[in-house]
Amino acid sequence: MCGILAIIGKGKDVELVKIISKRMSHRGPDESDIHVTEQGHILSHERLSIIDLHSGRQPIQGTSTAYMVHNGEIYNHQELRETVLKDHVFRTKSDSEVIVHLYEKFGYDFVHMLDGDFAFVVVDGDDFIAGRDPLGVKPLYYGIDERGRYYFTSEMKTIADQCKTFSTFPPGHFYTPKTGFVKYYKPDYEDYKKADVELDLKAIRESLTEATRKRLMSDVPIGVLLSGGLDSSLTSAIAARLLKEKGKELHSFSIGLDEAAPDAAAARKVAEFLGTKHHEIHFTIDQGIEVLEKLIWHLETYDVTSVRASTPMYFLSKAIAERGIKVVLSGEGSDEVFGGYLYFRNAPSTEDFQKECIERVQKLFTADLLRADKSTMAHGLEARVPFLDKDFLDLTMCIQAEEKLPKTYKGIEKYILRKAFDTPEQPYLPEEVLWRQKEQFSDGVGYNWIDTLIEYCASQVTDEQLDMASQLFPYNTPTTKEAYYYRSIFNKFYPQESAAQTVRKWIPKWQANTDPSGRANAAHVKADTEIAKTGLEV
């Protein structure tokens, strides 16, 4: 939706703030504004207009002295207006405005009331509160400069050279100068022992449908990222049904190296089945390699998986934005919730399986969510993720872990999700797509992408450089030439130790080959292999 920057403390040059805020103008190409409070605090906003196109400009003032900037969407804003905030006078129709009014009414104790994806800062005199959504769908960083001023921002690039220390704002928390960080999001599922809910396929289907319905909230056209895998195909199928009820057409988008890419063929089949207006985008390996420096500047990470997968997503987002689409639905989160990655098959116990699901959901903000946000917002495109809806997580994360284990259903990963949408009388998807094996996005765009990328990075890094990596990069030392190459680019833009510490490398567990590609797992088969239905019934 936008990029926010808040500086709490006196004496910062306003013109400089405008300059550093513009470093993330790609997040909000429609308009920008800045407000300096009477106390000298500064709020800046780069806006991508999605809700209330004409009067939703930020920063937004409350009913008195409080001002707010917000990035994201509050899906229950209308409900809040009509209930707990019915006595408040609103200046706009923007979903964002409810945040400042909730602060005015409840003080710090309101963040749990928000249903949405958000990062915000409210300033009231010398008091302030900053908060981030439960899973970290929207990015937020914080820092302190040498004069003790607080900084909060959507992207690290705005503050990396301004602050002596900075870090990632933890999801599911809010911060105030009086309380410090407070964890407001405390779901039952964070205790692995509470995965004891009996399976209800209808509830899964209805909950994901409602999560998707919420995320169709928009005053601008919406599209779907359709890779042809299970997760993006399901969100596309649900969105197509919901929009058809309103007489609206759905635009779907896929990307591959060429028409023969594993995902491209499946995406075409799904689009034809659903009747979407489908757009297939292609990129070349040379283009992918050429854009790496710019991409890593946007991503603010050197994680190998994130860079690999973000490259096709970056090109896809550019093509979508050029077609006038500002919002897309995406399938992030499903593999973490349902244990869908192939390495989950190797979990040594049900308890280990459930603990890994929980940890992967909790750490999504360091990888897939970071990629989904920054590779899309590089072109002013907002990605929404139905699988990470709070209500959907409350249901699905507490389902008995045995129901998610692939071995329970003859090796089929995410069986219960597939089965929930296996409705032959009114099918959501073609059967061969509904039961298609997992193909990770960076692999599915075309196997040559990863293979050639690894070869290219190896040609750019010498054996001697890799041997000396621990001296140059003592934190999170790269162990492969590919990782070294990405780290060297990252270090060019973000040389601070604080910057390196914001990145968390992910390595799959329980398998000999620790490369993050799905093809590194022994269970992987070629993408054109169909998973035959076993006739298993729940």
N, C-alpha and C positions, 0 to 999 in steps of 0.2 A: 504494500500500500504506500510506503513512503520510507524516508530516512529521518531519524530524529537525532538531535544533539542538544544536550542541556549542560550548562556550566553553572555550578552553584558556588558562588564566591565573587567577591568584588574585584574590579580592576582589569578585567579582560577586554582587550581591544575589540570592539564590535566588528570593524572591518576585517580583522583577522579571522574572527569567528565565521563571518560570511564566506571567506575563502576556504577554510577547512571544511565547512559544511558542504561546499560545492564539490568536494572530493567524492561525495556519494550522490551527486545530482542524478545519476542514472537510476537511483531508486525512486525518484520523484520528479519526472520530467515535466509535469503539468504546471506546477507553480511552486514558489518558495516564499517563506516569510520568516521574520525574526522578531522577537519581543524581548525587551530589556525591562526587568521589573524595577520598582522604586529602590529596591535594595541592591541593584546592580547585577542580579542573576540573569542569565541569558538562555532563552529557549529558541531553537532554530528548527525549521521543518522543511523538508523537500517532499512535495506531495505528488502522489499518483492518485488521481481522482477516481474513486470506485463507487462510494456511497455519498449521496448528496453532492452532486457535481458542482453546484453553484454557490452554496453557502457553508460548505464544510471546511473552509480554510483554517489552518492551525498556525500558531498556538491558539487554543480556545480558552476563553475566560469563563469562569463559573459565575455564580450570582454576585460575588463580591471580589475578594482579592486573590483568589486562586487561579492559576493558569496551568494549562496542560498541553503536552505533545504526546502523540500516540502513533505507533506503527502496528497495523494489523486490522482485525475485524472482531467486533463484539456481536456475536450471533443472537444473543438474547437482549439486545438493546431495547427493542420495542416492548418486550415484556417488563423490563426494568422501568421504562418510562411510565408504563400503565399501572405499576404496582408500587414498589418502594419509593419511586421518584415522582409519583403523580402530583405531589404538591410543589414540584420545582418548575421554574420557567426556563425553557430551553431557547438558546439563541439560534440553533441550527437543527437540521434533521439528521445530522451525522451520527453514526453509531458511536463514534469516539467520545462524544460529549457526555455520555452517561458516566464516564470515569471521573471527571472533575466533580460532578454532582454527588456521586457516591462518596467521594472523599469529604465533601462538605457536610454530608449527613452522618457518615459513620466514622470519620477519622481514618485511622489506618486499617480498620477492620472491615474491609470490603472486597479485597482482591478475589477471595474465594467465590464471590457472587458472580463473577464474570465468566461467561461461557464463550470462549473464543480463542483466537491466537493474537497475542499482544506483547508489546513492550511499551512502557509509558513512563513519564515523569510528570508529577504534579508539584508545582512550587506555590507556596502560600506564605508570603513574607520571607522569613528566613527558615521556615520549615519546608520539608519536601518529602516525597515518597516516590520511589522508583519500583517498578514491578515487571515481572516477565511471566509469560504463560506457563502452564504446568509442564509441558514437554520441551519447551524451547523451540517452537515452530518459528517464532520471530527472533532474530538475533538481538543481543544487547551486550555491550561491553561497558565497563566502568574503569575509571582511573583517577589518580590524584596527582596534581602537578606540584612543583617545588614550593609553591606558596600555599599548598593545602586546599586548593579548589577541587571540588568533585566534578567529574565528567561522566556523562552517560550518553551512549551513542549506538546507532545501529551497526556501524562498521568500524573496525579497528583503525582503518587508514586515517580517520579524522583526528585521532588522538594519540597515535603512536609516537609522534614527535613532540607532543605537548605535555605528556605525563611522565613522571619519573617511574611510576609503576602503573600497570593496568592489567585487567584480566577479564575473563568471560563472566558475565552475570549469571548466577546459577538459575536454571529453570525452576518454576514452582516456588519462588521466593519473592519477597519484597524487601526493600531496604529503606530505613529512615535513620536520621542522625541520632535519634533517641533509642532505637531498638537494635540497630545493626541489621544484619540479615535475619529474616524470619521465614521459616518454611511454612507456607500456608497450604501447600498441596500435599496431603497425607493419605493417599488412597490405600484401601485394604490390601490391594494386590502387592504392595511392596513387601509384605510378609509372605514368603513363599508357602508357608503352611496354610494360608487361607485360600489356596486354590482347591476349593472343595465344592464348587457350584456344579450341579448336574447339567449335562448338555441339553440345550434347547435350540434346535436348528432354526425354528421360526423366529425366536428372539434374536438370534444372530442376524438373520436376514432383515428383520424390521429395524433393528438398531443401526445397522450400516446404512439402510435406506434413509432413516431420519438424519443420520450424520451427514449424508450427502445432500439431503434437502436443505439443511442449514447453510451449507456452503455454496448453494446456488444464489444466495443473497447478493444482489449486485444491481447497479444502475447502468452497467456496461456489459457488452457481450462476454460470454463465458465459453471456454473450450475445455478439452480434456487431453492430457498426455496419454496416448494410447500406444504402449510398447508392443502389445500383443500377448504379454504375460497375463497371468491370472488377475493380479491386483488392479492394474490399470484397466483391464478389460471389464472387471466387475464395476468399478466406479463409473466407467463409461456407460455400461449397460443400465445402471441405476439412474444416472443423470439423463440418459436418453429417454427413459420412461417418464421421468418427472417433468422434463421439458416438453415432451409430447403432449402431456396433459394440459399444458398451457399453450399449445400450438406453436412451440418454438423449436427451431432446428439446432442441433448440436454440431459443433465443429470439432473434429478429432485430428490429432497430429502425431505422426511417428517419424523416426529418423533412423537411417542406416547408411552404411558405406555405399550400398547399391540396392537394387531391388531384390537381390538374393539373400540379403541379411536375414538371419533367423527370425528376428522380431518383426521385420517389415512384412514378411509374408503372412504371419499370424495377425498382425494389425489390420492388414487389408481385408482378411477374412472376417474379422470382428466388425470392422466398419461397414462392410457390405451387409452383414447380418443385422446390425443395429440401424442401418439407414442413416448414418451420420454423413455430414459433408467432410470427406476425408482429405487430408493434405499430407503427402509423403515428402519428407525433406531428405536430401542426401548431402554428405560431406566427404571430402577425401582425406586420406591419412596425412598428406602433406599440409592440408589446411589445419588439421588438428594439431600437428606439431608446430606449425607457424604461430598458432594462437596461445601456446602454453604460457608464455610470460604474462600476457594480458590476462589470461584466465586465472593464474595464480594470484595476481594482484587483486582481482575481483574476489576470489574465493577466500583469501586470507588463511590458507592452510597448505601444508605440504604432505598431507596424508595421501598415500598412493591410491587407495580406492577412490577417494573423493576426486582426485585429479582425473583419473581414468574415466570415471562416469560423468564428470561435469563437462567434459569436452563436447560430447554429442549433445548434451542438454543445453549447453551454451549456444550452439548453432541452431538447435531447435527453437529455443526461446527467441532468438533474434528473428527467425522467420515468422513465428507466431505474432510477435509484437508488430512486425511490418504489415500484418494483415488486419491490424486494428483490434486484436483481442488483448484484453488487459488482465484477465483472470483465467487460470486453468486448474482443473482438479488433477491430483497426482496420487499415486498408490503407495507412497512411503509409509512404513510402519507395519504393514501386514506381516512381513517375514519375521519381524521381531516379536510381534504379538503371538503368532501361531507357530513359531519355530520353523520357519520355512526354508532357511538356508540349508544347503546340503550337508554342511558339517554337523548340524543338529542331529543327524542320523547316528552320529558316533558318540552321543552323550552317554557317559558311563552309568547314569542312573536317572530315574524320573526326577529326583530332587535337583540333580545337576542341570537337567534340561530346563526345569522351571526357573531356577536361579539365573540361568543364562538368558532366558526370555526377559526376565525382569531387568537385568543389567543392560541388555541391549536396548530396551525401551528407554531406560533412564539415560543412556549415553547417546541417543539418537541425535541430540543437538550438536554433538561433536563431529558428526559424519553426514548421514543422509539428509538430515534437516538443514544442515549448513549448506550442503550442495544444492538442495532443492530451492532454498531461498536465494542464494547468491548467484547461482548460474542463471536463474530466471530474472531476478531483479537487476542484473547487469544490463538488462534491456527494458526495464520498467514493466515487468510481468510478474504478477502475484500468483504463487502456487498455494493451493489449499489441499489439506490432507485429511480426508474423512476417516481413515483408519485410526487416527489419533484423537478422535472425539472423546471427551471425558466419559460420557455415558457408555460409549462403545467399549472403552477400556475397562470400565468398572465391571461390565458383563464378561467380556472375553478373557481378560487376564486372570479371572478367578475361576474359570472352567477347570475342572479336574485335569491335571497335566497329562494323565494317561491318554486322554482323548486327543491330545495334540501330537503325541509321539508317532512318528511315521511307522514304526514297527507295529503299532496297534492295528494299522490298516494296510498291511502288506507293503510297507515302504513308501506309501504315498504321502508326501509332505502336504500340510495344510488340508488334510482330508475333510475336516469338519467344516471348513469355510467353503470348500468346493461343494460338499453335500448340501449345505444350507441353501445354495443357489441352484441345486440340481432339481429343477421343476419342469419335467418334460411336457406338462400340459401348456405351460407358458414359459418356454426356455429363455433364460437370460443371455446365454452364450451358446455358440456351437459346441457340441460335446467334446470335440478334439481340442478346443481351447480351454474349456473348463477343466479338463484333466491333463493339460500340458505340463511337462516337468519344468521346474524352476530354471530360468535362464537369467543370470544377473545382467543388469542393463548394459554395463560396459562390455560384456561378452556378446549380448544379443544384437548389438548394432553391426556386428561383423567380427569374426574371430581375428581377422588380420589386424584390426585396430590395436588390440593389446599386444599381439606378437611383434608387430613392427615398432610400436612405441617402446617396448623393452629394448629392442635392438638399437633404436635411435639413441636412447639415453645411454646405453653401454658405449656407443661410439663417442659420446661427449664427455665421458668421465674415464680417467686413466686408472689403472690398478693402484698406482702410487697415491692418487687422490683418495681413493676409497680406503686404503690402508691408513691414511692420516685423518680420516673422517672424525675420529673422536677428539682430535685436537681442535679442529675447526668448529665442530658441532658437539660439544660435550653433553648437551641435553638432547635426549631423543636421537641419539647418534644413528644416522642411516646405515643400513647393513647391505644394501644393494645399490648398484649404479643408478637404477631408476629413481630410487628414493633419494640418493645423493643429488641427482640433477634437479629434482623438484625442490629440495631443501636449499640448494644454492640460489635458485630463482627467488624463493621466498625470502631468503636472507638479504637479497639485494633490496627488496622493498621494505622488509620488516626485520632489521638487524637486532632489535632489542631482545634481551633474554625474556622479557615479559611476553613478547609476541610468540616466541617459540613455545612457551609454556601454555599457550592457549590451545595447542594442537594435541590431540590424543590419537596415537596410531592404533589401528585396529588390526589384529592378527587372529584368524580363525582358530578355534580350539579343536582339539581331538582329531587332528589329522597331521600326517607327516609333512606334506607340502604346505608351508605357511603363506604362500602367495594368496592374496585375497580374492583372486579370480575364482568363480564357481567351478571352472574347469580344473582347478587344482585338486578338487575332491574326487575320490575314486568313484563316487556314485554318479558322477556326471555322464550323460550320454549326449550324443549329437542332438541339436535342437529340433531336428525334424522327426525325432522319435516321439511317438504318441504314447501316453500312458493309457494302457488298456483299462477299461473299467473292470473292476473285480467282482461286481455284483454284491459287494459288502453293503449291508444295511445297518443303520445305527439304531 
